[in-house]
Amino acid sequence: MNSFTLTAIGNLARDPELSAKGDTTYTRICLVGNDYAGKDEHGNAREVVTSVWFVAFEGMGEAIAKNARKGDQLILQAHVRSNNWTDKDGEKQYDHSFVIQSFRFGAPGRIKREELAARRDANEETLETEI
């Protein structure tokens, strides 16, 4: 059982990073989201950008790396994993990883929309020449 599970909805800040360590493949992603942060001195809404790094292993990570691009929205479930270590000075260090358990693709980002439009246009041209 995982003590802490979270749901995150955000857009990829950059293309996924597929890597391997030994026999294990993993993909690191950074999701960003904009949150309301009150109003400025002129009464205009302010936003603050929050970014969080996640990791997905093996097939799930490979699927994300293959199909997602910067700007695409992801909806995911992740569990929090504690990463504690002792540094070279003997000081205890504390950190956390957010490990993706499941995900869904949300709205495509600008790059993906442009890729889809180019494919659609190419298919239409092919159909017109065949007719």
URVENMO-V298468 format. One record per residue. N is the residue number from 1. RES is the residue in one small letter. BURIAL is # if it has 24 or more other ideal C-beta (glycine too) atoms within 12 Angstrom, else .. D_CENTER is the distance of its C-alpha to the mean C-alpha in Angstrom with 1 decimal. Layout:
BEGIN
[[N RES BURIAL D_CENTER] [N RES BURIAL D_CENTER]]
END
This chain:
BEGIN
[[1 m . 23.9] [2 n . 21.0] [3 s . 22.2] [4 f . 19.0] [5 t . 16.4] [6 l # 13.9] [7 t . 12.2] [8 a # 9.2] [9 i # 8.7] [10 g # 6.9] [11 n # 6.2] [12 l # 4.4] [13 a # 7.2] [14 r . 8.0] [15 d . 8.3] [16 p # 7.0] [17 e . 9.9] [18 l # 12.1] [19 s . 15.0] [20 a . 18.0] [21 k . 20.2] [22 g . 23.4] [23 d . 23.0] [24 t . 19.5] [25 t # 16.4] [26 y # 13.0] [27 t # 9.6] [28 r # 7.8] [29 i # 4.3] [30 c # 4.8] [31 l # 4.3] [32 v # 7.8] [33 g . 10.5] [34 n . 14.2] [35 d . 16.8] [36 y . 20.5] [37 a . 22.5] [38 g . 26.1] [39 k . 28.3] [40 d . 29.7] [41 e . 33.4] [42 h . 33.8] [43 g . 32.3] [44 n . 29.1] [45 a . 25.8] [46 r . 23.6] [47 e . 19.9] [48 v . 18.0] [49 v . 14.4] [50 t . 12.5] [51 s . 9.6] [52 v # 8.5] [53 w # 7.5] [54 f # 6.9] [55 v # 8.8] [56 a # 9.8] [57 f # 13.3] [58 e . 15.6] [59 g . 15.4] [60 m # 12.3] [61 g # 10.4] [62 e . 12.7] [63 a . 12.0] [64 i # 8.3] [65 a # 9.6] [66 k . 12.5] [67 n . 11.4] [68 a # 8.2] [69 r # 8.8] [70 k # 8.4] [71 g # 8.9] [72 d # 7.9] [73 q # 7.4] [74 l # 6.0] [75 i . 8.5] [76 l # 8.6] [77 q . 11.4] [78 a # 11.5] [79 h # 14.6] [80 v . 15.6] [81 r . 17.4] [82 s . 20.0] [83 n . 20.4] [84 n . 23.9] [85 w . 26.1] [86 t . 29.2] [87 d . 29.1] [88 k . 32.0] [89 d . 33.9] [90 g . 33.9] [91 e . 31.7] [92 k . 29.4] [93 q . 25.7] [94 y . 23.1] [95 d . 19.4] [96 h . 16.7] [97 s . 13.7] [98 f # 11.3] [99 v # 11.5] [100 i # 9.8] [101 q . 12.9] [102 s . 12.0] [103 f # 9.6] [104 r . 10.6] [105 f . 9.8] [106 g . 10.8] [107 a . 12.4] [108 p . 12.1] [109 g # 11.8] [110 r . 15.0] [111 i . 14.7] [112 k # 14.3] [113 r . 17.0] [114 e . 19.2] [115 e . 18.9] [116 l . 19.8] [117 a . 22.7] [118 a . 24.0] [119 r . 24.1] [120 r . 25.8] [121 d . 28.3] [122 a . 29.1] [123 n . 29.8] [124 e . 32.0] [125 e . 33.9] [126 t . 34.4] [127 l . 35.8] [128 e . 38.1] [129 t . 39.6] [130 e . 40.2] [131 i . 42.1]]
END
